[in-house]
Each structure stands twice: as C-alpha cells, then as structure tokens.
C-alpha cells in the first residue's frame, strides 16, 4: 500500500512541528514555503557593520524554558540536542504572562531553531502556493505554484499553516466552509525597527515598555554575540498601533517609534544604522478560539498561532491538534 501524501503549506513553527510529529509514520510529507529559508517569524536579520556581523531576531526574541522543552521533544534520536543551540543565560521573560520563566536565546539567531526542526524534512523553498484545487470532495489536492505552475504530485491531505487570509485565498475556489471562517479573522501587523547605536543600554535583555507605541526593546548584544561596543536593538511596536499605521511610510513609522522611546525615557544613543520591517500578519485581532480548523470531507486542515492566541504556545498547541486530526483522517 502506498504512503498517503500530505502537503503542508508554511514552514514556520506550526508547519515544522506538524511535519516533525508525523515523520517516520509511513506518511509522505512535503512542506512548501515562499521564503528562501524556513522558520517564519522565528526570523533573524544579519547586517555587516564596522567589521561585525550583527544579528536581529526581529520576529520572536527566543523561547521560554517550557517552549524550548516542547520543541526539544520533537527531536529524532539522531538529532543533535536542541540545547546545543540555546543559551543557558537567564534572560528576562518575553512577557509578564510567561510565568517569569527565563528566556532561552540563540547566539547565532533564533532562526536556527527552525533550521533544526527542518532537519531531515522535505521542504520546497521559494515555492509560493497560489491555489489548491480538488475535482470533488475527498479527491486529491493539486497545488499550483507562482505563475500558475502546477506541482507535479497530488496530495491526499492538505494542511495550511499560513496566515488565515492567505489560507483562504489558496482554497477559495473549493467551496469549503472554512473559507468564511478564515476571512472573518482580522489581521494584526507589527512594525519592527532594527537599530544599531554607539552605546549599549544597561539593563535586561528584554525591556517591556509602557508607552502606547513601543511594546518592547530586545537588546540583541546581550545574547552572547560579538557586537563590540555597539548597541544592537530590535524595537517592536504594539500590534494594535502597528495595524493603524500599517500603510504608513517606514521612515515615518520608525521616527514615531523612536520618539515614543525618548518620551518613555529610553535613550538608545546615536543611531548609526536603522532598518524597518513590517510584519503584515503578526497575528489576528481576535483569535479563532479553537486549536485548528478542519474540513473532514475535503481532507483540509488550517492551523497556526492565530487559532488560539498569536504566540509560540498557541502555535505549538495548534500543531498538536492538527496532528491528531491528520492521524484520524488517514486512519
């Protein structure tokens, strides 16, 4: 009997976690991602400046101890330990709801966690899935990539771990009831400023701000990286504020963010480099409230952090629920 073929669109934490949990279970899994690399919002930007390679974790700053343990549990016996990547320094927790757990960071960049998860998996990078179609309910899924190029293989089951509006666009022609639920979820963006300054702020690795614009400052130079005397910062705005400014010019947004920091008493010093990044889909305004969306008749599942709460814990919980549904459908 041939192995069932499963396509997973999106190689961020949710997609990679699903694929990891299904690997070695007589299932043929292929991941697709539009980017040049895996990891999604576990993203690291590198900048060469003053003979230094500086790194910005401009999506998430790291993992809490519990999150790191959950990801490490996905290891295969032949994998190097995840702990080899993670620091043992007790950093400030990413938010006050994190039970004051220490933050585990990665000196080489948080995207290394995604690369670790992707080890041994079949991943098609720079592959934008524009549509997925079935001839009838329960039939095989045929994917079309950018420029309407059909992918050679058909799939018995489709898992979408993209932001909900992107997922809706991919399956919009299939009359699945999931499309209406996906399009009802309103996105939240996030503006991020990556700054290099002539001096380093004293204090913790992660600083929670109290202003209306900036949510937190991540001091990248405190993650065991060689930054010389430079201050290296990822500054993230509140998602609600970011969404209101989502179409504003990056230079203006960056100026507003730095002005807010000054008002709040955070002086980063003389800025020698600054880049802006706009996450169009950093979350949703109101999470779905269920761990994943399932259309059993079409063998279609949609999962992601947007299902439960726009964070790492939600991504992992959604992945676990999706895996249970996949096993049930393929049983």
Residue frames as qw, qx, qy, qz and C-alpha x, y, z in Angstrom:
[[0.000, 0.889, 0.458, 0.000, 0.00, 0.00, 0.00],
 [0.414, 0.504, -0.030, 0.757, 1.42, 3.41, -0.99],
 [0.289, -0.323, -0.456, 0.777, 2.10, 6.06, 1.62],
 [0.092, 0.886, 0.454, 0.004, -0.52, 8.82, 1.93],
 [0.446, 0.280, 0.045, 0.849, 0.81, 12.14, 0.66],
 [0.236, -0.846, -0.399, 0.264, 0.39, 15.22, 2.85],
 [0.380, 0.527, 0.044, 0.759, 1.19, 18.79, 1.76],
 [0.380, -0.724, -0.354, 0.453, 1.94, 21.36, 4.46],
 [0.333, 0.710, 0.145, 0.603, 1.97, 24.97, 3.28],
 [0.256, -0.875, 0.176, -0.370, 4.08, 27.16, 5.55],
 [0.802, 0.056, -0.455, 0.383, 7.40, 26.19, 7.15],
 [0.181, -0.658, 0.337, -0.648, 7.12, 28.29, 10.30],
 [0.196, -0.297, 0.816, -0.456, 6.88, 26.81, 13.78],
 [0.748, 0.117, 0.380, -0.532, 3.41, 25.31, 13.28],
 [0.813, 0.460, -0.255, -0.248, 4.15, 23.67, 9.93],
 [0.355, 0.517, -0.752, 0.202, 7.54, 22.36, 11.01],
 [0.372, -0.241, 0.732, -0.517, 6.12, 21.00, 14.28],
 [0.848, 0.212, 0.184, -0.450, 3.36, 19.16, 12.43],
 [0.728, 0.513, -0.449, -0.075, 5.81, 17.63, 9.97],
 [0.070, 0.493, -0.793, 0.351, 8.16, 16.59, 12.78],
 [0.563, -0.121, 0.629, -0.523, 5.40, 14.80, 14.68],
 [0.870, 0.338, 0.125, -0.338, 4.32, 12.91, 11.56],
 [0.389, 0.649, -0.645, -0.101, 7.79, 11.98, 10.33],
 [0.049, 0.288, -0.946, 0.140, 8.66, 8.28, 10.43],
 [0.506, 0.170, 0.663, -0.524, 4.97, 7.27, 10.48],
 [0.381, 0.243, 0.822, 0.346, 4.62, 5.94, 6.92],
 [0.259, 0.876, 0.355, -0.201, 3.37, 9.31, 5.65],
 [0.559, 0.263, 0.257, 0.743, 4.92, 11.15, 2.69],
 [0.135, -0.879, -0.292, 0.351, 5.17, 14.79, 3.81],
 [0.489, 0.338, 0.181, 0.784, 6.20, 17.80, 1.74],
 [0.161, -0.760, -0.301, 0.553, 6.43, 21.33, 3.15],
 [0.410, 0.604, 0.308, 0.610, 6.14, 24.41, 0.93],
 [0.279, -0.760, -0.221, 0.544, 7.29, 27.89, 1.85],
 [0.438, 0.868, 0.161, 0.169, 7.53, 31.07, -0.20],
 [0.232, -0.922, 0.299, 0.081, 10.68, 32.27, 1.59],
 [0.514, 0.617, -0.589, 0.084, 14.33, 31.47, 0.98],
 [0.223, 0.224, -0.859, 0.403, 14.54, 29.71, 4.33],
 [0.499, -0.500, -0.703, -0.085, 12.41, 28.07, 6.98],
 [0.315, -0.165, -0.565, 0.745, 11.34, 29.48, 10.37],
 [0.123, -0.789, -0.539, -0.269, 8.56, 32.02, 9.63],
 [0.179, -0.910, 0.036, -0.372, 8.54, 34.61, 12.41],
 [0.771, -0.516, 0.187, 0.323, 11.44, 32.84, 14.11],
 [0.616, 0.718, 0.078, 0.315, 13.40, 35.18, 11.88],
 [0.567, -0.588, 0.107, 0.567, 16.93, 36.56, 12.06],
 [0.464, 0.875, 0.018, 0.138, 18.26, 39.51, 10.01],
 [0.749, -0.281, 0.089, 0.593, 22.03, 39.84, 9.56],
 [0.235, 0.968, 0.002, 0.086, 23.79, 43.14, 8.96],
 [0.767, 0.030, -0.078, 0.637, 27.52, 43.69, 8.32],
 [0.047, -0.954, -0.041, -0.295, 28.68, 46.88, 10.05],
 [0.170, -0.841, 0.470, -0.207, 32.07, 48.06, 11.30],
 [0.360, 0.397, -0.844, 0.034, 33.60, 44.64, 10.60],
 [0.336, -0.024, 0.807, -0.484, 30.92, 43.00, 12.75],
 [0.331, -0.240, -0.771, -0.488, 28.13, 40.64, 11.71],
 [0.279, -0.034, 0.499, -0.820, 25.16, 41.85, 13.75],
 [0.201, -0.266, -0.912, -0.239, 22.04, 39.78, 14.24],
 [0.392, -0.066, 0.214, -0.892, 18.46, 40.89, 14.89],
 [0.012, 0.286, 0.958, -0.020, 15.79, 38.39, 15.98],
 [0.180, 0.020, -0.050, -0.982, 13.06, 40.59, 14.56],
 [0.568, -0.304, -0.585, -0.492, 10.13, 38.19, 14.97],
 [0.774, -0.605, -0.158, -0.101, 10.44, 36.49, 18.35],
 [0.055, -0.841, 0.500, -0.199, 13.36, 37.03, 20.75],
 [0.119, 0.322, -0.924, 0.168, 13.70, 33.41, 21.90],
 [0.659, -0.303, -0.626, -0.289, 11.82, 30.65, 23.71],
 [0.552, -0.598, 0.353, -0.462, 10.78, 30.27, 27.33],
 [0.189, -0.367, 0.904, -0.115, 12.06, 27.19, 29.15],
 [0.636, 0.234, 0.663, -0.318, 8.74, 25.35, 28.68],
 [0.653, 0.682, -0.050, -0.326, 8.60, 26.27, 24.99],
 [0.200, 0.649, -0.727, -0.098, 12.16, 25.08, 24.49],
 [0.391, -0.152, 0.887, -0.195, 11.31, 21.77, 26.19],
 [0.704, 0.448, 0.418, -0.358, 8.26, 21.33, 23.94],
 [0.555, 0.729, -0.329, -0.230, 10.32, 21.95, 20.79],
 [0.033, -0.546, 0.836, -0.033, 13.16, 19.72, 22.02],
 [0.634, 0.027, 0.713, -0.299, 10.64, 16.87, 22.49],
 [0.753, 0.579, 0.049, -0.307, 10.20, 16.80, 18.70],
 [0.026, 0.684, -0.700, -0.203, 13.77, 15.55, 18.22],
 [0.936, 0.187, -0.277, -0.112, 14.61, 12.31, 16.45],
 [0.861, -0.444, 0.108, 0.223, 17.18, 10.00, 18.09],
 [0.740, 0.178, 0.161, 0.628, 19.84, 11.05, 15.56],
 [0.108, 0.899, 0.125, 0.405, 19.30, 14.81, 16.01],
 [0.383, 0.199, -0.447, 0.783, 21.81, 16.96, 17.87],
 [0.223, -0.595, -0.654, 0.412, 20.28, 18.23, 21.12],
 [0.081, 0.863, 0.300, 0.398, 18.38, 21.50, 20.80],
 [0.523, -0.820, -0.043, 0.230, 20.18, 22.64, 23.95],
 [0.677, -0.059, 0.244, 0.692, 23.34, 22.88, 21.86],
 [0.223, 0.582, 0.339, 0.705, 21.79, 25.93, 20.18],
 [0.337, -0.839, -0.293, -0.309, 20.20, 27.60, 23.20],
 [0.154, 0.547, -0.481, 0.668, 21.89, 29.79, 25.76],
 [0.562, -0.393, -0.690, 0.232, 21.79, 28.92, 29.43],
 [0.118, 0.084, -0.261, 0.954, 21.69, 32.56, 30.48],
 [0.022, -0.620, -0.743, 0.251, 18.60, 33.57, 32.45],
 [0.069, 0.208, 0.249, 0.943, 17.15, 36.38, 30.39],
 [0.353, 0.170, 0.352, -0.850, 14.08, 38.46, 31.16],
 [0.410, 0.364, 0.837, 0.001, 10.86, 36.60, 30.18],
 [0.157, 0.257, 0.528, 0.794, 9.19, 37.80, 26.95],
 [0.341, -0.519, -0.218, -0.753, 6.07, 38.98, 28.78],
 [0.295, -0.346, 0.588, -0.669, 4.60, 39.08, 32.25],
 [0.872, -0.021, 0.066, -0.484, 2.22, 36.21, 31.42],
 [0.709, 0.391, -0.586, 0.008, 5.14, 33.83, 30.84],
 [0.859, -0.484, -0.166, 0.009, 5.23, 32.73, 34.50],
 [0.203, -0.896, 0.393, 0.026, 8.52, 34.59, 34.81],
 [0.939, 0.017, 0.242, 0.246, 10.36, 31.81, 33.01],
 [0.298, -0.597, 0.408, 0.622, 13.84, 32.60, 31.73],
 [0.659, 0.692, -0.049, -0.292, 14.17, 33.34, 28.04],
 [0.740, -0.167, 0.520, 0.393, 16.37, 30.92, 26.09],
 [0.371, 0.833, -0.158, -0.378, 18.08, 32.74, 23.22],
 [0.894, 0.207, 0.254, 0.306, 20.28, 31.62, 20.32],
 [0.343, -0.639, 0.246, 0.643, 23.64, 33.31, 19.76],
 [0.276, -0.034, 0.679, 0.679, 23.59, 32.52, 16.03],
 [0.367, 0.008, -0.247, -0.897, 19.99, 33.71, 15.65],
 [0.584, 0.065, 0.608, -0.535, 16.59, 32.35, 16.59],
 [0.738, 0.420, -0.255, -0.461, 16.06, 31.13, 13.00],
 [0.198, 0.397, -0.896, 0.036, 18.46, 28.29, 13.86],
 [0.477, 0.040, 0.740, -0.473, 15.58, 26.69, 15.78],
 [0.743, 0.473, 0.084, -0.465, 13.59, 26.44, 12.56],
 [0.480, 0.575, -0.646, -0.148, 16.58, 25.00, 10.72],
 [0.157, -0.262, 0.909, -0.285, 16.98, 22.43, 13.49],
 [0.639, 0.243, 0.541, -0.489, 13.31, 21.43, 13.15],
 [0.682, 0.588, -0.165, -0.403, 13.62, 21.20, 9.36],
 [0.060, -0.521, 0.843, 0.124, 16.46, 18.69, 9.54],
 [0.222, 0.018, 0.973, 0.062, 15.52, 15.56, 7.58],
 [0.444, 0.587, 0.542, -0.404, 12.24, 17.02, 6.27],
 [0.409, 0.342, 0.576, 0.619, 11.33, 17.52, 2.61],
 [0.011, 0.767, 0.267, -0.584, 10.98, 21.29, 2.24],
 [0.469, 0.530, 0.425, 0.564, 10.31, 23.14, -1.03],
 [0.231, -0.616, -0.166, 0.735, 11.61, 26.69, -0.50],
 [0.094, 0.366, -0.294, -0.878, 10.84, 29.73, -2.66],
 [0.091, -0.256, -0.887, -0.372, 7.65, 27.91, -3.59],
 [0.312, 0.101, 0.272, -0.905, 4.61, 30.18, -3.31],
 [0.106, 0.356, 0.924, 0.094, 1.43, 28.12, -3.35],
 [0.191, -0.003, -0.130, -0.973, -1.13, 30.31, -5.10],
 [0.735, -0.053, -0.044, -0.675, -4.02, 27.84, -5.18],
 [0.146, -0.122, 0.978, -0.089, -5.05, 24.32, -4.22],
 [0.633, 0.128, -0.188, -0.740, -7.88, 22.55, -6.02],
 [0.396, 0.011, 0.910, -0.121, -9.90, 19.36, -5.86],
 [0.227, -0.090, -0.707, -0.664, -12.03, 17.88, -8.63],
 [0.631, -0.485, -0.435, -0.422, -14.52, 16.74, -5.98],
 [0.537, -0.665, 0.349, -0.384, -14.81, 16.42, -2.21],
 [0.853, -0.319, 0.413, -0.008, -12.29, 13.91, -0.94],
 [0.824, 0.519, -0.010, 0.225, -10.32, 13.85, -4.19],
 [0.713, -0.132, -0.042, 0.687, -6.60, 14.54, -4.33],
 [0.053, -0.927, -0.056, 0.366, -5.35, 18.09, -3.89],
 [0.689, 0.399, 0.187, 0.575, -3.46, 19.64, -6.81],
 [0.309, -0.757, -0.077, 0.571, -1.29, 22.61, -5.90],
 [0.528, 0.732, 0.139, 0.407, -0.41, 25.49, -8.22],
 [0.568, -0.404, -0.082, 0.712, 2.74, 27.45, -7.53],
 [0.038, 0.726, -0.032, -0.686, 3.57, 31.03, -8.51],
 [0.231, 0.419, -0.546, -0.688, 2.92, 31.83, -12.18],
 [0.836, 0.138, 0.100, -0.521, 0.27, 29.05, -12.12],
 [0.408, 0.409, -0.813, -0.079, 2.79, 26.26, -12.47],
 [0.883, -0.309, -0.097, -0.340, 1.17, 23.02, -11.25],
 [0.313, -0.567, 0.751, -0.129, 3.18, 20.96, -8.79],
 [0.401, 0.244, -0.826, -0.312, 3.90, 17.50, -10.18],
 [0.202, -0.141, -0.946, 0.211, 2.49, 15.44, -7.30],
 [0.501, -0.521, -0.283, -0.631, -1.07, 15.39, -5.98],
 [0.034, 0.235, -0.745, 0.624, -1.78, 15.10, -2.24],
 [0.376, -0.408, -0.828, -0.089, -4.28, 13.12, -0.20],
 [0.376, -0.790, -0.427, 0.229, -4.48, 15.75, 2.54],
 [0.317, 0.614, -0.009, 0.723, -3.72, 19.48, 2.68],
 [0.493, -0.657, -0.369, 0.435, -2.57, 21.42, 5.75],
 [0.253, 0.745, 0.066, 0.614, -2.38, 25.22, 5.59],
 [0.576, -0.545, -0.336, 0.508, -0.33, 26.95, 8.29],
 [0.273, 0.345, 0.139, 0.887, -0.21, 30.35, 6.61],
 [0.159, 0.169, 0.348, -0.908, -1.96, 33.45, 8.00],
 [0.432, 0.407, 0.754, -0.282, -5.73, 32.97, 7.66],
 [0.465, 0.728, 0.034, -0.503, -6.36, 35.36, 4.75],
 [0.170, 0.543, -0.742, -0.356, -3.59, 33.72, 2.74],
 [0.255, 0.034, 0.964, -0.065, -5.06, 30.30, 3.51],
 [0.488, 0.573, 0.485, -0.445, -8.49, 31.48, 2.37],
 [0.379, 0.705, -0.328, -0.502, -7.04, 32.68, -0.94],
 [0.034, -0.357, 0.909, 0.213, -5.34, 29.34, -1.57],
 [0.118, 0.227, 0.967, 0.004, -8.57, 27.30, -1.25],
 [0.294, 0.319, 0.187, -0.881, -11.07, 29.98, -2.29],
 [0.500, 0.202, -0.515, -0.666, -12.39, 28.03, -5.29],
 [0.279, 0.029, -0.960, 0.015, -13.23, 24.86, -3.36],
 [0.558, -0.461, -0.289, -0.627, -16.40, 25.97, -1.55],
 [0.530, -0.155, -0.725, 0.413, -15.06, 24.84, 1.78],
 [0.374, -0.849, -0.335, -0.163, -16.93, 26.31, 4.77],
 [0.666, -0.418, -0.112, 0.608, -13.52, 27.10, 6.24],
 [0.370, 0.383, 0.212, 0.819, -13.06, 29.99, 3.78],
 [0.257, -0.793, -0.263, -0.486, -15.70, 32.11, 5.51],
 [0.706, -0.674, -0.124, 0.178, -14.16, 31.49, 8.94],
 [0.692, -0.061, 0.092, 0.713, -10.68, 32.31, 7.65],
 [0.215, 0.503, 0.237, 0.803, -11.70, 35.58, 6.01],
 [0.414, -0.818, -0.307, -0.256, -13.61, 36.69, 9.12],
 [0.709, -0.497, -0.113, 0.487, -10.38, 36.85, 11.11],
 [0.210, 0.968, -0.018, 0.137, -8.97, 40.39, 11.01],
 [0.791, 0.193, -0.250, 0.524, -5.19, 40.67, 10.79],
 [0.366, -0.915, 0.077, 0.154, -2.80, 42.49, 13.09],
 [0.680, 0.579, -0.238, 0.382, 0.52, 43.68, 11.75],
 [0.649, -0.678, -0.011, 0.346, 3.68, 44.56, 13.63],
 [0.393, 0.855, -0.223, 0.255, 6.25, 47.24, 12.85],
 [0.839, -0.408, 0.028, 0.359, 9.79, 46.42, 13.93],
 [0.224, 0.926, -0.288, 0.100, 12.79, 48.73, 13.99],
 [0.913, -0.110, -0.055, 0.388, 16.29, 47.23, 13.93],
 [0.020, 0.974, -0.142, 0.174, 18.73, 49.79, 15.33],
 [0.796, -0.025, -0.222, 0.562, 22.47, 49.94, 15.92],
 [0.160, -0.972, -0.012, -0.170, 23.75, 52.68, 18.23],
 [0.391, 0.657, -0.483, 0.427, 27.09, 53.92, 19.51],
 [0.110, -0.359, 0.740, -0.558, 26.50, 52.65, 23.04],
 [0.444, -0.211, -0.863, -0.118, 24.72, 49.88, 24.89],
 [0.542, -0.566, -0.023, -0.621, 21.77, 50.28, 27.24],
 [0.010, 0.221, -0.872, 0.436, 22.22, 48.87, 30.71],
 [0.666, -0.009, 0.309, -0.679, 19.57, 46.52, 31.99],
 [0.719, 0.041, 0.687, -0.103, 17.92, 43.25, 30.95],
 [0.281, 0.009, 0.768, 0.576, 17.93, 41.57, 27.55],
 [0.065, -0.530, -0.682, -0.500, 14.25, 42.36, 27.07],
 [0.008, -0.165, -0.361, 0.918, 12.66, 45.59, 28.24],
 [0.036, 0.639, 0.755, 0.144, 8.86, 45.84, 28.37],
 [0.085, 0.127, 0.016, 0.988, 7.76, 49.41, 27.61],
 [0.070, 0.513, 0.717, -0.467, 4.71, 51.18, 28.99],
 [0.152, 0.361, -0.156, -0.907, 4.02, 53.62, 26.17],
 [0.688, 0.444, 0.343, -0.461, 1.25, 53.45, 23.57],
 [0.585, 0.674, -0.359, -0.272, 3.59, 52.86, 20.60],
 [0.403, 0.461, -0.785, 0.098, 6.54, 50.63, 21.51],
 [0.889, -0.342, -0.184, -0.242, 5.84, 47.31, 23.22],
 [0.840, -0.460, 0.181, 0.224, 9.38, 46.10, 23.90],
 [0.253, 0.827, -0.500, -0.041, 13.09, 46.60, 23.31],
 [0.985, -0.089, 0.060, 0.132, 15.21, 43.49, 22.71],
 [0.119, -0.857, 0.479, 0.148, 18.90, 44.06, 23.42],
 [0.931, 0.328, -0.160, -0.017, 20.49, 41.74, 20.88],
 [0.346, 0.657, -0.568, 0.356, 24.00, 42.47, 22.16],
 [0.456, -0.453, 0.603, -0.472, 23.11, 40.66, 25.40],
 [0.949, 0.094, 0.072, -0.293, 22.56, 37.29, 23.66],
 [0.768, -0.325, 0.469, 0.290, 26.17, 36.13, 23.69],
 [0.675, 0.642, 0.232, 0.280, 27.01, 37.82, 20.38],
 [0.534, -0.251, 0.087, 0.803, 30.16, 39.70, 19.47],
 [0.204, 0.879, 0.387, 0.188, 28.88, 43.23, 18.86],
 [0.426, 0.331, -0.179, 0.823, 31.95, 45.15, 20.03],
 [0.074, -0.236, -0.463, 0.851, 30.81, 48.29, 21.83],
 [0.272, -0.158, -0.429, -0.847, 27.75, 48.73, 19.63],
 [0.442, 0.167, 0.631, -0.615, 24.22, 48.66, 20.97],
 [0.211, -0.017, -0.804, -0.556, 22.11, 46.32, 18.84],
 [0.347, 0.199, 0.592, -0.699, 18.35, 46.55, 19.34],
 [0.117, -0.353, -0.791, -0.486, 15.15, 45.11, 17.95],
 [0.196, 0.163, 0.390, -0.885, 12.34, 47.51, 18.82],
 [0.066, -0.344, -0.873, -0.338, 8.80, 46.18, 18.34],
 [0.310, -0.154, 0.036, -0.937, 5.65, 48.28, 18.30],
 [0.483, 0.176, 0.699, -0.498, 2.33, 47.21, 19.77],
 [0.237, 0.218, 0.849, 0.420, 0.34, 45.24, 17.20],
 [0.141, 0.786, 0.582, -0.151, -2.79, 47.35, 17.61],
 [0.033, -0.825, 0.123, 0.551, -0.80, 50.55, 16.96],
 [0.274, -0.270, 0.727, 0.568, 1.07, 48.88, 14.10],
 [0.306, 0.469, 0.804, 0.202, -2.17, 47.92, 12.37],
 [0.122, 0.898, 0.303, -0.296, -3.31, 51.53, 12.44],
 [0.022, -0.815, 0.375, 0.441, -0.02, 52.55, 10.80],
 [0.794, 0.012, 0.576, 0.192, 0.29, 49.54, 8.50],
 [0.618, 0.617, 0.343, 0.346, 0.36, 51.58, 5.26],
 [0.106, -0.978, 0.118, 0.138, 2.45, 54.50, 6.54],
 [0.585, 0.669, -0.407, 0.210, 5.95, 55.01, 5.11],
 [0.848, -0.211, -0.366, 0.320, 8.57, 53.04, 7.11],
 [0.387, 0.289, -0.259, 0.837, 10.70, 56.13, 7.78],
 [0.358, -0.515, 0.009, -0.779, 7.77, 57.90, 9.43],
 [0.860, -0.392, -0.280, -0.169, 6.86, 54.85, 11.50],
 [0.758, 0.012, -0.360, 0.544, 10.46, 54.50, 12.67],
 [0.115, 0.400, -0.199, 0.887, 10.61, 58.16, 13.68],
 [0.605, -0.508, -0.102, -0.604, 7.37, 57.80, 15.66],
 [0.899, -0.257, -0.342, 0.098, 8.69, 54.72, 17.45],
 [0.588, 0.121, -0.330, 0.728, 11.95, 56.39, 18.44],
 [0.160, -0.493, 0.068, -0.853, 10.08, 59.50, 19.60],
 [0.777, -0.474, -0.217, -0.353, 7.94, 57.30, 21.84],
 [0.831, -0.105, -0.366, 0.405, 11.05, 55.68, 23.31],
 [0.289, 0.319, -0.241, 0.870, 12.51, 59.09, 24.11],
 [0.459, -0.520, -0.067, -0.717, 9.26, 60.15, 25.77],
 [0.888, -0.375, -0.237, -0.126, 9.35, 56.98, 27.89],
 [0.421, -0.823, 0.381, -0.018, 12.91, 57.74, 28.99],
 [0.875, -0.050, 0.386, 0.286, 14.83, 55.24, 26.83],
 [0.216, 0.879, -0.319, -0.279, 17.79, 56.88, 25.15],
 [0.963, 0.145, 0.158, 0.161, 19.41, 54.41, 22.77],
 [0.455, -0.534, 0.339, 0.627, 22.19, 56.85, 21.89],
 [0.258, 0.606, -0.382, -0.648, 23.43, 57.94, 18.47],
 [0.852, 0.274, 0.428, -0.124, 21.94, 55.67, 15.79],
 [0.116, -0.544, 0.638, 0.532, 24.49, 54.51, 13.22],
 [0.177, 0.002, -0.859, -0.481, 22.17, 52.09, 11.40],
 [0.485, 0.198, 0.559, -0.643, 18.42, 51.54, 11.23],
 [0.204, -0.049, -0.816, -0.538, 16.17, 49.21, 9.23],
 [0.583, 0.028, 0.336, -0.739, 12.40, 48.80, 9.40],
 [0.122, -0.043, -0.956, -0.264, 10.46, 45.59, 8.90],
 [0.582, -0.026, 0.106, -0.806, 6.68, 45.31, 8.55],
 [0.090, 0.094, 0.991, -0.027, 5.08, 42.04, 9.53],
 [0.413, -0.144, -0.349, -0.829, 1.75, 42.24, 7.72],
 [0.805, -0.299, -0.378, -0.346, 0.42, 39.17, 9.51],
 [0.134, 0.395, -0.735, 0.535, 1.85, 39.13, 13.03],
 [0.101, 0.194, 0.869, -0.444, -1.45, 37.93, 14.46],
 [0.172, -0.528, -0.645, -0.525, -5.20, 38.43, 14.41],
 [0.228, -0.457, 0.176, -0.842, -7.32, 40.88, 16.35],
 [0.728, -0.253, 0.388, -0.505, -9.44, 38.11, 17.89],
 [0.037, -0.293, 0.945, 0.141, -8.10, 34.55, 17.77],
 [0.512, -0.094, -0.690, -0.502, -10.32, 31.81, 16.39],
 [0.592, -0.359, 0.397, -0.603, -10.84, 30.22, 19.81],
 [0.980, 0.014, 0.166, -0.109, -10.28, 26.66, 18.56],
 [0.563, -0.531, 0.505, 0.383, -6.92, 24.90, 18.04],
 [0.149, -0.175, 0.702, 0.673, -7.41, 24.35, 14.30],
 [0.634, 0.361, 0.036, -0.683, -9.98, 24.39, 11.51],
 [0.312, -0.103, 0.928, 0.173, -10.97, 21.07, 9.95],
 [0.690, 0.327, -0.132, -0.632, -12.92, 20.19, 6.80],
 [0.594, -0.195, 0.780, -0.019, -13.08, 16.40, 7.03],
 [0.758, 0.509, 0.391, -0.117, -14.93, 15.89, 3.76],
 [0.529, 0.829, -0.171, 0.055, -12.21, 17.71, 1.83],
 [0.867, -0.183, -0.080, 0.456, -9.29, 16.47, 3.97],
 [0.269, 0.673, -0.056, 0.686, -8.29, 20.05, 4.68],
 [0.584, -0.631, -0.353, 0.369, -6.83, 21.46, 7.91],
 [0.218, 0.769, -0.089, 0.595, -5.86, 25.05, 8.75],
 [0.723, -0.550, -0.275, 0.316, -3.64, 25.68, 11.76],
 [0.396, 0.524, -0.155, 0.738, -1.45, 28.37, 13.26],
 [0.256, -0.149, -0.552, 0.780, -0.87, 30.56, 16.29],
 [0.273, -0.137, -0.130, -0.943, -3.83, 32.70, 15.15],
 [0.546, -0.328, -0.720, -0.275, -6.15, 29.89, 16.25],
 [0.630, -0.530, -0.528, 0.209, -5.54, 30.38, 19.97],
 [0.395, -0.867, -0.162, 0.258, -3.55, 33.47, 20.77],
 [0.386, 0.892, -0.139, 0.192, -0.84, 34.86, 18.47],
 [0.274, -0.778, 0.557, -0.101, 2.14, 33.37, 20.32],
 [0.251, 0.418, -0.871, -0.052, 4.56, 30.44, 20.44],
 [0.325, 0.010, 0.856, -0.401, 2.46, 28.41, 22.87],
 [0.655, 0.446, 0.252, -0.556, -0.54, 28.81, 20.57],
 [0.514, 0.559, -0.561, -0.331, 1.48, 27.65, 17.56],
 [0.068, 0.275, -0.951, 0.123, 2.62, 24.52, 19.37],
 [0.448, 0.193, 0.712, -0.505, -0.89, 23.72, 20.66],
 [0.652, 0.526, -0.034, -0.545, -2.40, 24.22, 17.21],
 [0.372, 0.487, -0.764, -0.203, 0.22, 21.93, 15.68],
 [0.151, -0.099, 0.945, -0.274, -0.55, 19.17, 18.19],
 [0.571, 0.371, 0.481, -0.552, -4.28, 19.42, 17.47],
 [0.579, 0.582, -0.334, -0.464, -3.66, 19.34, 13.71],
 [0.153, 0.368, -0.916, -0.045, -1.53, 16.21, 14.05],
 [0.368, 0.121, 0.833, -0.395, -4.35, 14.44, 15.91],
 [0.625, 0.535, 0.186, -0.537, -6.80, 15.38, 13.13],
 [0.417, 0.574, -0.620, -0.334, -4.39, 14.22, 10.41],
 [0.054, -0.194, 0.974, -0.108, -3.96, 10.84, 12.08],
 [0.501, 0.315, 0.646, -0.482, -7.73, 10.49, 12.41],
 [0.595, 0.607, -0.093, -0.518, -8.30, 11.34, 8.72],
 [0.416, 0.539, -0.704, -0.200, -5.62, 8.96, 7.50],
 [0.425, -0.221, 0.824, -0.302, -6.54, 6.12, 9.84]]
